[in-house]
Amino acid sequence: MLVNDDIDALSRAVSGPVALPDSPAFAEETFAFNVATVHRPDVVLGAADAQDVAAAVKWAAERRLPVSVQSTGHGAESAIDGGLLINTRRLQDLQIDPGERTARVGAGVKWRTVLEASVPHGLLGLHGSSTDVGVVGYTLGGGLPVLGRAHGFAADHVRSMEIVTADGALRRIDADAEAELFALMRGGKGNLGIVTALEFSLFPFSDFYGGGIIYPGADAATVLAAFRRWLPTLPEDASPSVSLLRLPDMDFVPEPLRNQFVVHLRFAFLGNREAGDALLAPMRAVSTPLMDTAGPMSYLDVDQIHMDPADPLPFMDGGALLKDFGEETVADLLELTGEGSDCPLLLVEVRPLGGALARTAAMPDALPDAVSGRDAAFLLFLVGFNIPPLAEAVSASIGGILAAMAPHSTGYTLVNFHGAPGDEADRARAWSPAVYERMRSAKSTYDPGNLLRFGHAITGAPAAG
Ligand SMILES: Cc1cc2nc3c(=O)[nH]c(=O)nc-3n(C[C@H](O)[C@H](O)[C@H](O)COP(=O)(O)OP(=O)(O)OC[C@H]3O[C@@H](n4cnc5c(N)ncnc54)[C@H](O)[C@@H]3O)c2cc1C
């Protein structure tokens, strides 16, 4: 149990604010984008810099207090109970090097901030469907980008990181310095340390074409069948996805679509209007769209492709990697989630993988990173509101759909799309067995006291002998 002297010692060791559950700043420092998740650590630190993170971890290690980390709370899948929570949102360093095509960000930087600085140089980063997400949490979970088929996972393109390990040491790691730790942090989530800064590659682009087509839900079978046939015709520079949406009557939904069941085709393409229109033509002919926003766009409008909610919401989710999206898979998914079903979910999404996502890390001298899913063809992702009394039906629906789709799944997940972490066997499904064993071994080296044990946590391998 923490006593006043402990808290005083932490406050003396750091320059950022320290808040206890009964202090006014506690709610703000623990707030998560997923408002269904209410964290209750024993104490929270709003880290002001990397030294604060190191000092706080050292302080916690001396007291054997577990440590968790949050930046935006987009990944708040389960509540943190007890221990020290380090909030990194104040770590806002951002450097873009247009010549080297790199960005270096502090652990609190969101993707939108990176793009606002990089796009004027004709450079993009490998962000996901919402640029409100934190760069570090996203990338440590692999980071499945909007343009993933063109460039691969975000984790594949990390150049270096600054990280505080469970002993409180601040290290700079890369493909040469602590290569195995560096490899496993890229896709291993926050299991082996707390990242204070990340350096990664940016990619040049000129034309960008993107947007979405929204079809009536009644046409779901026709649209998904066409989508399936259309995919093999696309170049890797095109990354589409499709979702079945049961849209609520809420501000983030365009007015004409509120309370409707629709199919949403999303399309991101590194090309001009002529080429983009030609690629999309078969999908435009499939059914009469309710809305079609696809065309040349400013890269800074990239959030309009997926139209994810920008404001905090209470949600729960779950996902699976699929072997295929063949006729049988589509039919099974539609039976569970299509028009005639009683599916209560807000979003049932299918993202094609493949292309550069299927290839191993681009850095020539890097060890294979911890990202899973290179052998999968599609990601299935399910999201519903976590609001009582709907929450019970949503949870049952996510579980039921994933169980029914299991024959079509590889059995693995992507950690960023895994949903709430379950028991150890469930958490292990976010990595291949080989990577999982490497992570267990590294956990024994870098975090033998299991200080970092929240969320998608793994436990170390028992010591040899
Ligand atoms: C609207 C929305 C859209 C999304 N789209 C995509 C997408 O397209 N592709 C994709 O791959 N993912 C996507 N995600 C998932 C997202 O990448 C994960 O939820 C990610 O964990 C969010 O990171 P964060 O730092 O913003 O969130 P946080 O909740 O602050 O952090 C989540 C977890 O990341 C780890 N973490 C965060 N910071 C650190 C750190 N400094 N050091 C060590 N570990 C850390 C911790 O385990 C922490 O619990 C999306 C999520 C949402 C809500």
The ligand as an SDF file (V2000), in Angstrom:
LIG
                    3D

 53 58  0  0  0  0  0  0  0  0999 V2000
  -11.1480    5.1120  -34.0000 C   0  0  0  0  0  0  0  0  0  0  0  0
   -9.9910    4.1270  -34.0060 C   0  0  0  0  0  0  0  0  0  0  0  0
   -9.3710    3.8080  -35.2080 C   0  0  0  0  0  0  0  0  0  0  0  0
   -8.2970    2.9090  -35.2300 C   0  0  0  0  0  0  0  0  0  0  0  0
   -7.7270    2.5700  -36.4370 N   0  0  0  0  0  0  0  0  0  0  0  0
   -6.6740    1.7200  -36.4530 C   0  0  0  0  0  0  0  0  0  0  0  0
   -6.0430    1.3560  -37.6790 C   0  0  0  0  0  0  0  0  0  0  0  0
   -6.4800    1.7530  -38.7560 O   0  0  0  0  0  0  0  0  0  0  0  0
   -4.9780    0.5270  -37.6330 N   0  0  0  0  0  0  0  0  0  0  0  0
   -4.4680    0.0480  -36.4530 C   0  0  0  0  0  0  0  0  0  0  0  0
   -3.4760   -0.6830  -36.4600 O   0  0  0  0  0  0  0  0  0  0  0  0
   -5.0680    0.3600  -35.2880 N   0  0  0  0  0  0  0  0  0  0  0  0
   -6.1540    1.1610  -35.2660 C   0  0  0  0  0  0  0  0  0  0  0  0
   -6.7610    1.4500  -34.0840 N   0  0  0  0  0  0  0  0  0  0  0  0
   -6.2770    0.7990  -32.8580 C   0  0  0  0  0  0  0  0  0  0  0  0
   -5.1790    1.6460  -32.2330 C   0  0  0  0  0  0  0  0  0  0  0  0
   -4.0140    1.5950  -33.0230 O   0  0  0  0  0  0  0  0  0  0  0  0
   -4.8520    1.0610  -30.8480 C   0  0  0  0  0  0  0  0  0  0  0  0
   -5.9980    1.1960  -30.0370 O   0  0  0  0  0  0  0  0  0  0  0  0
   -3.6610    1.7540  -30.2150 C   0  0  0  0  0  0  0  0  0  0  0  0
   -3.3420    1.0530  -29.0420 O   0  0  0  0  0  0  0  0  0  0  0  0
   -3.9600    3.1820  -29.8680 C   0  0  0  0  0  0  0  0  0  0  0  0
   -2.8120    3.7860  -29.3660 O   0  0  0  0  0  0  0  0  0  0  0  0
   -2.9650    5.0830  -28.4630 P   0  0  0  0  0  0  0  0  0  0  0  0
   -1.6290    5.4030  -27.9110 O   0  0  0  0  0  0  0  0  0  0  0  0
   -3.7210    6.1090  -29.2110 O   0  0  0  0  0  0  0  0  0  0  0  0
   -3.9380    4.5370  -27.3050 O   0  0  0  0  0  0  0  0  0  0  0  0
   -3.7020    4.3150  -25.7550 P   0  0  0  0  0  0  0  0  0  0  0  0
   -5.0090    3.7650  -25.2690 O   0  0  0  0  0  0  0  0  0  0  0  0
   -3.2170    5.5340  -25.1050 O   0  0  0  0  0  0  0  0  0  0  0  0
   -2.6080    3.1790  -25.6640 O   0  0  0  0  0  0  0  0  0  0  0  0
   -2.9940    1.8610  -25.9370 C   0  0  0  0  0  0  0  0  0  0  0  0
   -1.9190    0.9050  -25.5080 C   0  0  0  0  0  0  0  0  0  0  0  0
   -0.7660    1.1070  -26.2860 O   0  0  0  0  0  0  0  0  0  0  0  0
    0.3910    0.8490  -25.5030 C   0  0  0  0  0  0  0  0  0  0  0  0
    1.1360    2.0980  -25.3940 N   0  0  0  0  0  0  0  0  0  0  0  0
    0.7030    3.3560  -25.6040 C   0  0  0  0  0  0  0  0  0  0  0  0
    1.7060    4.2290  -25.4420 N   0  0  0  0  0  0  0  0  0  0  0  0
    2.7900    3.5110  -25.0990 C   0  0  0  0  0  0  0  0  0  0  0  0
    4.1410    3.8380  -24.7900 C   0  0  0  0  0  0  0  0  0  0  0  0
    4.5660    5.0960  -24.7980 N   0  0  0  0  0  0  0  0  0  0  0  0
    4.9990    2.8340  -24.4990 N   0  0  0  0  0  0  0  0  0  0  0  0
    4.5890    1.5370  -24.4780 C   0  0  0  0  0  0  0  0  0  0  0  0
    3.3170    1.1820  -24.7530 N   0  0  0  0  0  0  0  0  0  0  0  0
    2.4350    2.1510  -25.0750 C   0  0  0  0  0  0  0  0  0  0  0  0
   -0.0800    0.4160  -24.1370 C   0  0  0  0  0  0  0  0  0  0  0  0
   -0.1820   -0.9950  -24.1450 O   0  0  0  0  0  0  0  0  0  0  0  0
   -1.4510    1.0480  -24.0610 C   0  0  0  0  0  0  0  0  0  0  0  0
   -2.3150    0.3540  -23.1990 O   0  0  0  0  0  0  0  0  0  0  0  0
   -7.8410    2.3310  -34.0250 C   0  0  0  0  0  0  0  0  0  0  0  0
   -8.4740    2.6400  -32.8140 C   0  0  0  0  0  0  0  0  0  0  0  0
   -9.5450    3.5260  -32.8030 C   0  0  0  0  0  0  0  0  0  0  0  0
  -10.2350    3.8280  -31.4960 C   0  0  0  0  0  0  0  0  0  0  0  0
  1  2  1  0
  2  3  1  0
  2 52  2  0
  3  4  2  0
  4  5  1  0
  4 50  1  0
  5  6  2  0
  6  7  1  0
  6 13  1  0
  7  8  2  0
  7  9  1  0
  9 10  1  0
 10 11  2  0
 10 12  1  0
 12 13  2  0
 13 14  1  0
 14 15  1  0
 14 50  1  0
 15 16  1  0
 16 17  1  0
 16 18  1  0
 18 19  1  0
 18 20  1  0
 20 21  1  0
 20 22  1  0
 22 23  1  0
 23 24  1  0
 24 25  2  0
 24 26  1  0
 24 27  1  0
 27 28  1  0
 28 29  2  0
 28 30  1  0
 28 31  1  0
 31 32  1  0
 32 33  1  0
 33 34  1  0
 33 48  1  0
 34 35  1  0
 35 36  1  0
 35 46  1  0
 36 37  1  0
 36 45  1  0
 37 38  2  0
 38 39  1  0
 39 40  1  0
 39 45  2  0
 40 41  1  0
 40 42  2  0
 42 43  1  0
 43 44  2  0
 44 45  1  0
 46 47  1  0
 46 48  1  0
 48 49  1  0
 50 51  2  0
 51 52  1  0
 52 53  1  0
M  END
$$$$
